[in-house]
Amino acid sequence: MRVLETMHSFDHEQVVFCQDKTAGLKAIIAIHDTTLGPALGGLRMWPYASEEEALIDVLRLSRGMTYKNAVAGLNLGGGKAVIIGDPRKDKSEALFRAFGRCVESLGGRYITAEDVGTTVQDMDMIHEETNYVTGISPAFGSSGNPSPVTAYGVYQGMRAAAQKAFGSPSLKDKRVAMQGCGSVAYHLARHLHEEGAELYVTDLYEDNVERFVREFGAKPVARDAIYDVDADIFSPNALGGILNDDTLSRLKVKVIAGPANNQLQEDRHGDILYEKGILYVPDFVINAGGVINVADELEGYNRERALKKVERIYDNVLIIMEIAEREHISHAAAANRLAEERIRTIGRVRKTFLPQEKNMLNLGKRG
């Protein structure tokens, strides 16, 4: 695989490969764009089939973080990291501390956080080696597990989509097909259940499905059959690339809204959804609650303030729908346009040299 050419195609600034034989660490850190500030994005641990698969995933995820942070109004760039390994079998203190030292070596260009396959406890171990980590235990003055706040943001975005698609933000009696029953999906299901939605669920692990059935009265569905459920809303809560040529023809929903990253296998699938009249809420818009929450730690964490910021996802979804209608473009393209415009505008503002940046002038001095 031609790594530099692949980086060029995604327009990345930097990709760092990390390994530690003693700890069993095989990781990749991707920094996509730091126009708005240091790159913030989670650490995913997954048993990738190959190093190439891991690289493509981290490149796609980090680019998505650039757009997510921009639309969310954060002064942060986009980055992401992946560890190749099974999160149910391969975790250790040495693994995460070795990764923490990799993060520390970047000097603050990348700030890590929890993601699929990692936990608050994992972040605590990383914190042993670096301060460039968010989402650590509340005992350290941090916000803890970001999953409940991510789910709250998805819930707000889903309500905004319902307002547009059904004429009311209420999700009572709405049939929601949920693909994936992980941590974020659990808290999202709790919100939906409390409002009276009817849930259909599937997951890679049967015990996760059983928990949803037991606690929320959800109806279990075979993994591949989730696309065929006669529902109002399809909520992707697992991995990416699930909106593709094979699945789009099977969906019977009016709304797609869920926290999974990189849901569109290709950009053209966003256009197909628009042409089919399906209201698609781009993942990096609706799942921004977690990053908004952990970013608040950089100011000294205040949960009430963080949740107020997360509630703006409702308004952001409506703004994107308005752009799509006005410009006659897909919802995915409208979200990209909103993000890119903020990056361009703030990038121009930041071109002015500031006195506190004078230390940069000393880099070339000798003796």
KOLTORMAR-230661 format. One record per residue: x, y, z of N, C-alpha, C in turn. Coordinates in steps of 0.05 Angstrom, whole numbers, plus 5000, padded with zeros to 4 digits. Layout:
! residues N
XYZXYZXYZ...
END
This chain:
! residues 367
501749765000500050005000501750255000501150444983502650694981501550895002502850905025501751055048501651355042503751465031503751755026501651835005501351664985499251724965496451714978496151514995493551495009493051725027495151815042494952055058494152295041495452315018494852545000491952544991490852304985488052284976486152374998486852335023485152415046485852695056488152805046489153065053489953085083491452885092492352885120494953025123495353135147497853275154499953065163499152865179501152695191499852425199501352215195500551945204502951825218502451725243504551615259503951325265505951145259505650865265507250805291505950665309507050625336507150315341509350215351509449935360511249905384510549725401512149655424511949355428514149215423514148925423513448815450514548935471514048835499511148855506509949085499507049135506505149005486506148925463504448815442502849035428503949275428502549505416503049525386500849535371500949605342498749815338499550065334497650285333498350485311496250625302496650835282495151085293496551315292495351575299495251745274492851845267492552005243491652285250493152485242492452765246491652875219489152945217488053035191488453335186487453505204487553795199487653935226489554125229489754275254489354565250487854645229487254925224485855055248483954915260482355035282483654995309485654815311486854765337488054485337489054385360490154115362488153905355489053685344487253475335486253315359483653305362482353145383480652935370481052685379479452465369480052215385478152025386478351795403480251575393480751395411482451155406480650915403480650795380479050555374480850305376479950095390481349845390479549635377480749505355479049325339480849115326479848865324481548655311481448665281482748875270482748915241484048675227482948615203483948385188486748425177487448685173490048745162490849025171493449095168494449355173493249565154492849475129491649655109488749735117487249545127484549595136484549795159486449765178486649945201487450225192489250245172490050505162487750655149486350515132484050645118482050745139481550575159479550645179480450895194482950905203483851135219483951385202484551365176484551595159481651705155479751525151476951615148475951735173476551605196475551695222476651965229479252005224480552265232479552495214479052435189477952645172475152715181473552515190470952565201471052735226473152705242473452865266473953155259475353215238475753485229473153625224471453485209468853595202466953605226467053405243465453395267466053635285468653675291469453895309468754165297469054185270468354445257465454505259463654325253460854365254459954425283461154285302460454315330461354585341462954735326463854995335466154985354467654765354469954735372472554845359474254945376476855045366478954815367478254605353479854355352479954245324482254125317482553985292481653695295482153545273481253275273483453075273483252875290485152655292483752405302485152175300484051925310486351735313485951525329487951315333486551045334488050845324487050575326489250395338488350205354490149985363489149725350490849585337490149325325490149115347487749005354487548805375484748765383484248545397481548475406481148605434479248795436478848925462477848745484476848515477475948325497478148135507480448135493482547955501485348075504485948285490488648385486489448625503487648725520488348965535490248905558491949105564493749085587494649365595495649395619496749645628499049725610500849545604503149605587502349705560500249585548499349665522498549965522496850045541495850315541497950515550499750435567501850615575503850665552504350455537506050485513504750675493502050645490500650825472500751105482500451135509500551405521503251545515505351405514507951515508508151605479506851455461506651535433505151805431502951825445501452075445503152305456504552255478506152465490508352555471509452385455511552455436510752655416508052685411507052875392506753165403507353195429507453455441504953615441502653485440500053625441498753665414499953575392498653595366496153405365496253195381493953015382493152965411490552985416489352925442487452695439487952485455486352235451483952225470482252035466479852005482478751725477476551655491475251395489473851365462473751125452472251065428471450765429470550665406469750385404472050205414471450025433473349835443475149935466474850185474476350295496474550415517475550445542473950535564475350755580473850855600475051055618477450945632477350695640479650575654482050555636481650505610483850505591485050785589483350995589484351265587485951335612485151225635486751275660489551165657489850935645492450815641494150985622492851085601494251265582495151515597493451615615494051855630496551825648497351585654499751535669502251645654501951665627504251735611503952005596501552115596501052365581498652515592498752775590496452945597494652995573495552905550494052955525491952745521490152715541488052515541485652635555483252585544480752675557479052435562476852475577475052255583476152065604477952165621479051995643477052005666477751865688475851835710475252105723472752145733472052385747473852455770475152255782476952305804479252485797479852495771481952675761480852945753478252995759477053245750476053245722475653005711474852965684471952905682470952855657468152815653467352525653469252335653468652055654467651955627466051745628465151615603463451805586464351855561462852045544460351925531459951655533457851525519455051635525454351695550451751805556451252075543453352235541453052505529452952475498454452295487454252245458451352165452450251985467447551885463445552115465445952295484444152515488444152695463446452735452446652895427445352755404445652495402444252345380441252365384440352345408437552365414436452645406437952855411437153125403437053145373439053035359439153045330436952885318436252655330434052495320431352635323431052785345428652945349428353165328430653285321430553495300429853375273430953135267430252995242427352925242426252835265423352775266421653015261422553245271421053495267420853555237423053505222423153555194421653345178421853095186420652875170417752825177417052855202414352775211412753015221413953255223412453485232412353535261413753365277413853385306416453255316417753375336420153255347419553005365417052945370416452725387417152455374418352285390419052015381417251795392415151885405413151695416411951525394411851265398410751075379412351055353414551185350416251155326417650895328417850755306419250495304422150555296424050475314426850535309428350275307429750225285431349995281434250065288435249935309437950005319439949785312441949855296444049665289446349715308446749535326448849565346447649625374448649485394447549525421449849575441451749745433453949805450453350025470455350155481455050345503453350585495454050715472452450945463449650865457449350645443446650545435444950495460446250395481444750335506443450585517445050795519443951045531441951185511442351145485440451255466437851095468437950835471435550675474434050755499435450825520434050905545432451155540433551355525432051595519429551525502430051355482427851295463425651135478426450945495424550785510422850965529424151145542422751325561420751505546421351565520419451725505417251565492417551295492415451125482415951025454418451025445419050915418419050615419418650495396418650195393421250115381422849955395425549895387425849615375427449605353428249345340431249355340432549135351435449155355436848905346439448945338441148725331444048805339445748595343448448645352450148405346452748445345454648225341454548035365454048135389454147975413451347945424450547695428447747625436447147735464449147755482448547845509447748145508448848295489448048575487445148605478444348435459441548435450439648365473440448155488438748075510438348295531440348455535440148675554438048875544438048935519436049125507433249015509432948755504430348625505429348635534431048585552430348565581429648845592431249045586430849305599429049495583428849465557427349655541425049535525424649275529422549135514423049135484425549145476426249155448425648885435425248885409424748645393427348565379428448325384430948245372430548185342432548245326432548205297435148075289435047895270437547775260439347995248441947945250443848155243443348285215443148115195442848225168440048315162438048225178435248305173434548575183436348715197435748975209435149175187436249135163435749325141432949295129431649075135429049015123426649075142427349175166425149235186423449465175420849435177419049655169418849855191420750045191421050235213420850525202420650715221420750995215423551105213425251005231428051105234429950875235432050885219434250695221436550835235437650705257439750825273442250645273444250715256446750565256448350635281449050425297450450465322452950295324453850185301456150005301458450125285459449975266461750065250460750195224462650295208461950445184461550285159460850435137460550315111458050155107456050195125453650025124451550145105451850385096449950505076451350475049450550275034451950215009449950104989451050014966449349924944447549694952448449524970446949284978444749354998445149555015443249605037441249825030441950015014440150245009437550164997437649964980435149874966433249724985434249645008432649485027431349655049432449895054431450065076428650165069426850165089424150255085423550505102425550625113425250845132425151115119424251315135424251595126426651755136427851645158430051785171432351585177434851675173437151535183438651715202438951625226440251795247441451615268444051615270445451445290448351525293449651435314452251525321454651395307454151175293456451035280457951225261460551195261462251365243462351255215462651435196463151355168460951165158458451235161456251065154456051025123456751235108456651215079459051075069458650855053460950715042462450895023460951055007462151244989460451494989461651724981460151974982457651964965457751814943455351804925452951684938453351524959451051404973449451614988450751844995449252065007447352184986448252204961446652304939444252114934444751854935442651664931440451684952441251724977439351754999437552004994438852224985437452474979435452434957436252284936434452234913432152064921432551884940430451704950428551834969429252084977427552234996427852145025430152015031430651935059432352155072431352245095432752455110435052335125437452395116439852285128441252495145441652435171443152615189446052515189447952675177450752585176451852515203453352295204454252195229455952395245457752545231459452725246458052965257455553005249453953215261452453115285451152885283449452785304450952655327453452555322454852415343456952595357456752855353458753045364458553085394456452975407456153025436458452935452459652705446461952605461464352785460464952875435467353045433466853325444464353425443463653675456464053655486463253425497463453375525466353365534468053205521470853185529472353435523471553585502472953835496472554035518470254015532469654205554471654165577472953935579474953885599477354075595477854155571480154335565479654615577477154675585476554925597476054895627476354655638475654595666472754495666472354235668469754115661467454215677465254285663462754365676460554225661459354025673457353855659454954005649453954195664451554345655452254505630454554635630455454785606455754595582456954355587457454165565454754075553452854015570450253915560448754135544449054385552447854605537449054615509451654575507452954575481451954345464451654115477450753875463447953905451446254055466443554095456443454255430445554395423445654545398445754355374446254105378446153915356443453925343441353955358438553985348438554205327439554435334439554665315441354615291443654485296445554435274444254255253442754055262441353875243439354035226437854215238435954375223437354555203439654675211441154845193442054685169443054445173443954285150441654205132439354155143436954095127436254335110436454575122435854825107437754865084440354815089442354855068441754655045441154415052440554205031438154295014436054395027433654475012434254724995435754915006436355154991438155114968440254944972442154894951441554654933439454504940438754264925441054074924442254024948444453834950443753634973445253414974444653214994445253315022444153185042444653265070447553225077448753025066451652975071453353205059452653285035454153505022453753765037451253805047450754055062452354065088452653845101454253835126457153885120458153765098460953815090461354115084459454235070459754515063459854695088458154635108458154785133460854765147461954525148464554475162466754625147466854585121469054695105469055005105466655115106466555415107467655515133467055385156468155475181471255445182472255225171475155185170476455405154475355465130476455675113476455945127474156005139473856275152475756305175475756115193477556135217480456115208481055965188483755945178484756215168482956375155483756645146484156825170482356805190482656965214485256915228486056665229488456585244491056645229490856755206493356815191494957045204493657205221495057425234497057325255499557415253501557335272501057465299501257305321500857415348503457405363503857605381506457615396507057365412505057225423505656985439506756765422506556785396507656585378510656635371511856835384514556915378516656695383515956515402517756295408518456135384516656135364517155985340519556095325520156355329522356485315525056395325525156265349527656185361528655915351526955785336527555505328530055495311530555705295532855695277535355825287535255925312537556065323539755875332542155955331544355795339545955935361547155775380548955865400548356135411
END
